Each structure stands twice: as C-alpha cells, then as structure tokens.
Amino acid sequence: MFIHSVYFWLKPEITDAEREKFNSGVRSLLTISSVRHGWVGAPAATDRPIIDRSYSCALIVVFDDEAGHDFYQADAVHDRFRDECAALWTKVQIYDAITAETAEHAE
C-alpha cells in the first residue's frame, strides 16, 4: 500500500465561503478512482509536546501502489482542487509512505 498524507495550513483570513470551497474541494479528492481509502480531518484534541496541531486540515489517502498515487496526481479532480484552492492555504506538507509489504515486493 502507498499512503499519501497531506497537511494544510489555511489562511486565517479566509471567509466561511472560501473555507467551504476548500472543504468541498479536499473531499472531492476521495472520489478519484485510484483511491482505496481516504479520510479528511482536523487536528485531534491530543496535547503532548511532540504533537503538531498547528495545521488546519489533514488528508490521508491510501492507494494500492505508487502507480495509483501517480494516477491520482494526474487526475483532473486533483488538478481542479489545486487550481481552485491553492490560494486558500499558506503551507502544505506532504508525507508519502509505503507499507513494509510493499517495500519487500519492490526489492
């Protein structure tokens, strides 16, 4: 499995309408056909020094493999989200990971 974790820091001054535009857009990414599982969420209320809760929204998407991820990246839904919503965030941080089973098959 290929796990794509994306964290967004939205601009504090965006309007409620812009926030809804972002929320609709980020949820639309879950409709891309190569997505096997996906979640959109906000920072949890956990509070320990090691936890970063400074982001506004998390997107976690799971694909069968890297090819599924690459398909997602080139999909028109992804392009539309980026084009229509990129102006709403100040920062985006991405972490991609593969499961141990996937790594073993790649060797």
N, C-alpha and C positions, 0 to 999 in steps of 0.2 A: 504494500500500500504506500501511497505517496500522500503526505499530509501537508497542506498549504495553510499556514496560519498568518493572518493579516491583521494588524492593529492600526487603527485610525485615530488621529487626534484631530477632532473637528474644531474649526474656528469658533471661539466663544461667542462671536457676534452674529452667527448665522440666525436667520429668522426661523420661526416654527415651520413655515412652509418649506424652507430650504432643508431643515432637519428631516421633514417627512420625505422630501425628494431623495435625500441621501438614504434614508431607511428603506424606501421602496427600491431604490437602485441596488443597494447592497443585497437585499433579499432576492432580487432578480437573478443574481449570480448563482443561486442554488438551483435554478431551472436549467442550467447548461447540461446537456445530455451526458457528459463525461463525469459529472459529479455523482459519486456514490452515496455520500453522506455529507451533510453540511449544517452548520449552526451559525447564528448571528447572536451576539450577546453584548452585555455591558459588563464593566468590571464588577466582580463579586465584592461583598462587604468584608471579605477577609482582610485582616490588618496585622501584618507582621513586617518587620523592616525589609525583608528580602522580596516582598511582593510589590510589583509596579502596578499601581491602579491609576496611573496618570492618563491612560488612553480613554477615548470616548466609546469606541466600538471594536469588537473583535469578530472576525470572520474566520471560521475553521472549516476547511473543505477537504474531503478525502476523495482520492482517485484510486483506481486500480493500480496505476503505474505512472511513470513520468510522461508517457505518451498521452495519457488522459489529461494530465496537467497542461501539457503543451497545446492540446486541442482547446482546452478552456481558455488559455491565454489568447488564442487567436479568434475566439468566438465573437460574433457581433454583439452579443449581450454584454460581454466583458468590455469591449471597446466603447459601447454606448455608456456604460456606467462610468468608465474612466473619463470620457469626454464630457459628460454632463455633470459629474460630481467632484472632479479633482479640485476645483476651485473652492470647495467647501472644507477641505482639511488643510492643516498646516504641516502634518507629518504623516507618513505611512511607514510602517516597519513590517517586513515580511520574514518569516522563518519557514523554510521548507525542510521536511524530514521524510525519511523512508523507514519503514519498519525493518526489523532485523531480518525477517524472512525475505523481504525484497532485496536487501543488501546481499544476502547469501546467494540469491539467484543471479545477481549481477556479476558475481565473481567468476 
